[in-house]
Amino acid sequence: MRERLIQPSFNALYASVMGVGLAACASAPDAPTVEPVDPGAKFLALSQDALSGDGAIEIDWWTRFGDPQLTALVERALARNASLDAAAANLRAAQARLGGARLSRSYSTSSDANVGIGRTARDGADTELSGGLGLRASWEYDAFGRIEAEILSAEFDAESARQAARDIAVIVASETALAYAELRGAQRLLDVGRRNADAQGESLRILKELFDNGRATRLDIERAEAQYRTTLASLPLFEARIVAALSRISALSGEAPSLAATRDALRNPDRDIPEHSGAIVVGSPENLMRRRPDIRRAEAVIGQRLALGEAARARLFPTVTLNGSISGLFNDTNDFGDASSFGFAIGPSILWEGPDLRRVEADIDVADAQSQEALALYEQTVLDALSEAETALTDYAQERRRRSDLVKAAEAARRALDLARIRFEEGLDDYLDVLDAQRTQLDAEDRLVDSRLRTTSSAIAAYRSLGGIWSDDTLFASRAEMEVK
């Protein structure tokens, strides 16, 4: 008799759930669609000799500059940078959230126990000791995909955190390399300025002796001193750039600027600006999109938003849960072990947010709008990445071409200064020609050092724009190895 009553009740339950679900499904809006971005239509082909379209992108690209100190600084920054520590913690949190979301596929349990002593408010009532135990379990039948959508959202969230960590690693490596290049460039400019200041100071001393002998004019002396003082005034600017670069390197390496262990070593003026050797491997625009962590993170955000939209749509349908419980009550008249001390219950329950689903539909509209936002941001991220890569690679190639003319200009300026001095000493020209030649030489040498710095900075920017190719496992494993060193 009992079996005949249970079977129709489950049939009625199933029919009611499906009826409500179909009614809600009829009003569910369509999810946004994703249109793929074609990078080939927006990326110009670069064929300069300094670039290469084939081969594998180097993971440790900073070693291509042939400077052991640069390599050590980048590896130290990757091992000690606090932003990467924060990214690693954020990734662990996302992975923990994913583990929690996957547990929704399983059953959940809860339990309780209580004990008490008391008496009723009447004459002659005895004091009683009582206790109870309870164990409950429930399992949600994911009939409409809400749980799977939430798990998928958590997976995309973990992927987003993973790509964020990679993006920070790319930034840390490139910013450290740029700061080091800036340090060496400022040291070279300071060296050029000091050498020119020494030469101009010596010329001023000689000129004063010539003035005393009647071979120079006061105008010559004033012009020479003005140029000498102008050159001296530029030196503190270079020294300030050196201090700023040192402080930046210290911060990236996770050290206090005043306590940086490498500070004295980095002040060594004998080291030159690091220069890239060989061609930079570019690869295809499609490969660039797969390497860039910011693009892959934007893709993960799209997936997360769409999954949250599917979870919101699942709320249009009822939630079906199978519940079970066991309880026990013990007191002076109900001994432990008696069958009458225990009770149980088992059966399904239905929870639906309808029939008024306006709030659910509003939440779906919010989720869809956020998905559209993620799509728009993804497309802009792709366009920005392609533009950044193209600009950096073009700057690098063009600066290399510019360098050859600046080298010849600096050589010509040095020869012109020698000739101007000889002609002045022989009385063929006045000292204004010497001053002009000195100014031209200083400008040519400054431009050459600046071009060398620009070339190195452009190469670093090019590698940054091409994206890192670490996986999070490789990145944090290498961090652990570097910390041991």
C-alpha positions in Angstrom: 0.0 0.0 0.0 2.8 2.4 0.9 4.7 1.7 -2.4 1.6 2.5 -4.4 1.3 5.9 -2.6 5.0 6.9 -3.1 5.2 6.2 -6.8 2.4 8.6 -7.9 3.9 11.3 -5.6 7.2 11.2 -7.5 5.4 11.2 -10.8 3.5 14.3 -9.7 6.7 15.9 -8.5 8.4 15.4 -11.8 5.5 16.6 -13.8 5.2 19.8 -11.7 8.9 20.5 -11.9 9.0 20.1 -15.7 5.8 22.2 -16.1 7.2 25.1 -14.1 10.6 24.8 -15.9 9.1 24.9 -19.3 7.0 27.9 -18.4 10.0 29.8 -17.1 12.1 28.7 -20.1 9.7 30.4 -22.5 10.5 33.8 -21.0 14.3 33.4 -20.7 16.3 35.9 -22.9 19.0 34.7 -25.2 22.6 34.9 -24.0 25.1 37.2 -25.8 27.1 35.7 -28.6 30.8 36.0 -29.0 32.3 37.2 -32.3 35.9 36.2 -32.9 38.5 39.0 -33.4 40.5 38.8 -36.6 44.0 40.0 -35.7 45.4 39.6 -39.2 43.3 42.4 -40.5 44.7 44.8 -37.9 48.4 43.9 -37.8 50.9 45.2 -40.3 53.6 42.8 -41.4 57.1 43.9 -40.3 60.0 42.7 -42.4 62.9 44.7 -41.1 66.3 42.9 -40.7 66.1 43.4 -36.9 63.0 41.2 -36.7 62.2 37.6 -37.4 58.8 36.0 -38.0 59.9 32.4 -37.2 61.2 30.6 -34.2 60.3 30.4 -30.6 60.0 33.4 -28.3 62.6 33.3 -25.5 61.2 32.9 -22.0 64.4 34.5 -20.5 64.7 37.2 -23.2 66.7 39.4 -20.9 69.7 37.1 -21.4 69.9 38.2 -25.0 71.4 41.6 -23.9 74.6 39.9 -22.8 74.8 41.6 -19.4 75.1 39.3 -16.4 74.1 42.0 -14.0 70.9 42.7 -15.9 70.1 38.9 -15.9 70.7 38.7 -12.1 68.5 41.8 -11.4 65.6 40.5 -13.4 65.7 37.1 -11.8 66.0 38.6 -8.4 62.9 40.8 -9.1 61.0 37.8 -10.3 61.9 36.0 -7.1 61.3 38.7 -4.6 58.8 41.2 -6.0 55.9 41.7 -3.6 53.3 42.2 -6.4 54.1 38.6 -7.6 53.6 37.4 -4.0 50.2 39.0 -4.0 49.4 37.5 -7.4 50.3 34.1 -6.2 48.1 34.5 -3.1 45.2 35.7 -5.3 45.7 32.6 -7.5 45.6 30.3 -4.5 42.4 32.0 -3.4 40.8 31.5 -6.8 41.8 27.9 -6.9 40.3 27.4 -3.4 37.1 29.0 -4.6 37.0 26.6 -7.5 37.5 23.7 -5.2 34.6 24.9 -3.1 32.4 25.3 -6.2 33.1 21.8 -7.3 31.9 20.5 -3.9 28.4 21.6 -4.9 28.1 18.5 -7.1 28.4 16.4 -3.9 26.0 16.1 -1.0 26.2 18.4 2.1 25.8 17.4 5.7 25.2 19.0 9.0 24.8 17.8 12.5 23.9 19.0 16.0 23.8 17.8 19.5 22.2 19.2 22.6 21.8 18.4 26.3 19.8 20.1 29.0 18.4 19.8 32.5 15.2 21.3 33.7 11.8 20.9 35.3 8.3 22.1 34.5 6.7 24.9 36.5 4.2 22.8 38.6 4.1 21.4 42.1 5.9 18.1 42.6 7.6 18.1 39.2 10.8 16.2 38.9 14.0 17.5 37.4 14.7 15.9 34.1 17.9 15.4 32.0 17.3 15.3 28.3 19.4 15.3 25.1 19.1 15.1 21.4 21.2 14.3 18.3 20.6 15.2 14.7 22.2 14.4 11.4 21.0 15.9 8.1 22.1 15.5 4.5 21.0 17.0 1.3 21.9 16.8 -2.4 20.8 19.2 -5.1 19.9 17.7 -8.5 21.4 20.1 -11.0 18.5 19.7 -13.4 19.0 23.1 -15.2 22.8 23.5 -15.0 23.1 26.2 -12.3 25.8 24.3 -10.4 27.8 23.5 -13.5 27.6 27.1 -14.6 28.9 28.3 -11.3 31.7 25.8 -11.4 32.6 27.0 -14.9 32.6 30.6 -13.7 35.0 29.6 -10.9 37.3 27.9 -13.4 37.4 31.0 -15.5 38.0 33.1 -12.4 41.0 30.9 -11.6 42.3 31.2 -15.2 41.9 35.0 -14.9 44.0 35.0 -11.7 46.6 32.8 -13.4 46.9 35.1 -16.4 47.0 38.1 -14.1 50.1 36.6 -12.4 51.7 36.1 -15.7 50.9 39.6 -16.7 52.6 41.0 -13.5 55.6 38.8 -14.2 56.0 40.3 -17.7 55.7 43.8 -16.3 58.2 43.2 -13.4 60.8 41.7 -15.8 60.4 44.5 -18.4 60.3 47.3 -15.8 63.4 46.0 -14.1 65.3 45.8 -17.4 64.1 49.3 -18.4 65.2 50.7 -15.0 68.6 49.0 -15.5 69.0 50.4 -19.0 68.0 53.9 -17.7 70.6 53.6 -15.0 73.4 52.7 -17.5 72.2 55.4 -20.0 72.2 58.1 -17.3 75.7 57.0 -16.2 76.9 57.3 -19.8 75.3 60.7 -20.3 76.9 61.8 -17.0 80.3 60.5 -18.2 79.9 62.4 -21.5 78.9 65.6 -19.7 81.8 65.4 -17.3 84.3 64.8 -20.0 83.0 67.7 -22.0 82.9 69.9 -18.9 86.6 69.0 -18.2 87.5 69.9 -21.8 85.5 73.1 -21.7 87.0 74.1 -18.4 90.5 73.5 -19.8 89.6 75.6 -22.8 88.4 78.3 -20.6 91.6 78.3 -18.6 93.7 78.5 -21.8 91.4 81.2 -23.2 92.0 83.3 -20.1 95.8 83.0 -20.5 95.4 84.1 -24.2 93.3 87.0 -23.0 96.1 88.1 -20.7 98.5 87.9 -23.7 96.1 89.9 -25.9 95.2 87.0 -28.2 91.5 86.6 -27.0 88.7 88.9 -26.3 86.4 89.3 -23.2 83.5 88.2 -25.5 85.4 84.9 -26.1 85.8 84.3 -22.4 82.1 85.0 -21.6 80.9 82.7 -24.3 83.3 79.9 -23.2 82.2 80.3 -19.5 78.5 80.3 -20.4 78.9 77.0 -22.3 81.0 75.5 -19.5 78.5 76.5 -16.8 75.6 75.1 -19.0 77.4 71.8 -19.3 78.0 71.7 -15.5 74.3 72.5 -14.9 73.3 69.3 -16.8 75.3 67.0 -14.5 72.9 67.1 -11.5 70.0 66.1 -13.8 71.9 62.9 -14.8 72.8 62.2 -11.2 69.1 62.5 -10.2 68.2 60.0 -13.0 70.8 57.6 -11.6 69.3 57.8 -8.1 65.8 57.4 -9.5 66.8 54.3 -11.5 68.5 52.8 -8.5 65.5 53.3 -6.3 63.2 51.8 -9.0 65.4 48.7 -9.2 65.4 48.4 -5.4 61.6 48.6 -5.2 61.1 46.0 -8.0 63.6 43.7 -6.3 61.6 43.9 -3.0 64.4 45.9 -1.2 64.3 49.2 0.7 66.1 51.8 -1.5 68.4 52.8 1.4 69.3 49.1 2.1 69.7 47.8 -1.4 72.5 45.2 -1.5 73.3 45.9 -5.1 73.3 49.7 -4.8 77.1 50.1 -4.7 77.7 47.5 -7.4 75.2 49.2 -9.7 76.9 52.5 -9.3 79.9 51.1 -11.1 80.3 53.5 -14.1 82.4 51.1 -16.1 79.4 49.1 -17.3 77.9 50.2 -20.6 74.3 50.3 -21.8 73.2 46.7 -22.5 72.5 46.0 -26.2 70.3 43.3 -27.7 72.0 40.8 -29.9 70.4 39.0 -32.8 66.9 39.3 -34.2 63.7 39.6 -32.2 61.3 36.7 -33.0 57.9 38.1 -33.7 55.7 35.2 -34.7 52.1 35.5 -36.1 49.4 37.8 -34.8 47.4 34.7 -33.8 50.3 33.4 -31.7 50.7 36.9 -30.2 47.1 36.6 -29.0 47.8 33.3 -27.3 51.0 34.6 -25.6 49.7 37.9 -24.2 48.4 37.3 -20.7 46.2 40.4 -20.8 44.4 39.0 -23.8 44.0 35.6 -22.3 42.8 37.2 -19.1 40.2 39.2 -21.0 39.1 35.9 -22.6 38.7 34.3 -19.2 36.6 37.2 -18.0 34.3 36.7 -21.0 33.9 33.1 -20.1 33.3 33.9 -16.5 30.6 36.5 -17.3 28.8 34.2 -19.7 28.9 31.4 -17.1 27.4 33.7 -14.5 24.7 34.6 -17.0 23.8 30.9 -17.5 23.7 30.5 -13.7 21.3 33.5 -13.5 19.1 31.9 -16.2 19.0 28.7 -14.2 17.2 30.6 -11.4 14.2 30.8 -13.7 13.7 27.1 -13.0 13.0 25.5 -9.6 15.7 23.9 -7.5 15.2 20.3 -6.6 16.9 19.0 -3.5 16.8 15.5 -1.9 16.9 15.8 1.8 17.4 13.2 4.5 17.7 13.4 8.3 18.1 11.2 11.4 17.3 12.5 14.9 17.3 11.1 18.4 15.7 12.4 21.6 16.7 11.0 25.0 15.3 11.7 28.5 14.3 9.9 31.7 11.4 8.2 30.0 13.1 7.5 26.6 16.3 5.5 27.0 19.2 5.5 24.5 18.9 2.4 22.3 15.1 2.3 22.2 13.7 2.4 18.7 11.3 5.0 19.8 14.2 7.3 20.6 15.1 7.7 16.9 13.3 9.3 14.0 14.2 9.8 10.3 12.9 11.7 7.3 13.7 11.5 3.6 12.3 13.1 0.6 12.7 15.8 -2.1 12.0 19.5 -1.8 11.3 22.2 -4.5 12.3 25.8 -4.2 11.3 28.3 -7.0 11.7 32.0 -7.0 8.5 32.4 -9.1 5.8 33.0 -10.1 7.0 36.7 -10.0 10.4 36.4 -11.8 11.0 40.1 -12.4 13.9 40.2 -10.0 15.5 37.2 -11.6 15.0 38.7 -15.1 16.6 41.9 -13.9 19.6 39.9 -12.6 19.8 38.2 -16.0 19.8 41.6 -17.8 22.7 42.7 -15.5 24.7 39.6 -16.3 24.1 40.0 -20.0 25.2 43.7 -19.9 28.4 42.7 -18.0 29.0 40.0 -20.7 28.7 42.7 -23.4 31.1 44.9 -21.4 33.6 42.0 -21.2 33.3 41.4 -24.9 34.0 45.1 -25.7 36.9 45.2 -23.3 38.4 42.0 -24.9 38.2 43.5 -28.4 39.9 46.7 -27.2 42.5 44.7 -25.4 43.4 42.8 -28.6 43.6 46.0 -30.6 45.7 47.7 -28.0 48.0 44.7 -27.8 48.5 44.6 -31.6 49.1 48.3 -31.7 51.6 48.1 -28.8 53.5 45.3 -30.4 53.6 47.0 -33.8 54.7 50.3 -32.4 57.5 48.8 -30.2 58.8 46.6 -33.0 58.8 49.5 -35.5 60.5 51.8 -33.0 63.2 49.2 -32.4 63.9 48.6 -36.1 63.9 52.4 -37.0 66.1 53.3 -34.0 68.7 50.8 -35.2 68.7 52.4 -38.6 69.1 55.9 -37.0 72.0 54.7 -34.9 74.4 54.3 -37.9 74.0 58.0 -38.9 74.4 59.2 -35.3 77.7 57.2 -34.9 79.0 58.9 -38.1 77.8 62.3 -36.8 79.6 61.9 -33.5 82.8 60.9 -35.3 82.5 63.9 -37.6 81.9 66.3 -34.6 85.1 65.1 -32.9 87.1 65.7 -36.0 85.5 69.1 -36.5 86.4 70.1 -32.9 90.1 69.1 -33.4 90.2 71.1 -36.6 88.6 74.1 -35.0 91.2 74.1 -32.2 94.1 73.8 -34.6 92.8 76.7 -36.7 92.2 78.8 -33.6 95.7 78.1 -32.3 97.2 79.0 -35.7 95.2 82.3 -35.7 93.0 81.4 -38.7 89.7 81.5 -36.9 88.3 83.1 -33.6 87.3 81.1 -30.6 83.6 81.2 -31.5 84.3 78.4 -34.0 85.8 76.3 -31.2 82.8 76.9 -29.0 80.4 76.0 -31.7 82.4 72.8 -32.4 82.3 71.9 -28.7 78.6 72.4 -28.6 78.1 70.3 -31.7 80.2 67.5 -30.3 78.4 67.4 -27.0 75.0 67.4 -28.7 76.2 64.6 -31.1 77.5 62.4 -28.2 74.3 63.0 -26.2 72.2 62.0 -29.2 74.3 58.9 -29.7 74.0 57.8 -26.1 70.3 58.6 -26.1 69.8 56.5 -29.3 71.6 53.6 -27.7 69.3 53.8 -24.7 66.3 54.1 -27.0 67.3 51.1 -28.9 67.7 49.0 -25.8 64.4 50.3 -24.3 62.6 49.6 -27.6 63.9 46.0 -27.6 62.7 45.6 -24.0 59.3 47.1 -24.9 59.1 44.8 -27.9 59.6 41.7 -25.7 57.1 43.1 -23.3 54.5 43.7 -26.1 55.0 40.1 -27.4 54.0 38.7 -24.0 55.5 36.2 -21.7 55.1 32.5 -22.3 55.3 31.2 -18.8 52.6 29.0 -17.4 51.8 29.8 -13.8 53.4 26.5 -12.7 56.6 27.3 -14.6 56.6 30.9 -13.3 56.2 30.1 -9.6 58.5 27.0 -9.8 61.2 29.3 -11.2 60.5 31.8 -8.5 61.1 29.1 -5.9 64.4 28.1 -7.6 65.5 31.7 -7.6 64.7 32.2 -4.0 66.9 29.2 -3.1 69.8 30.7 -4.9 
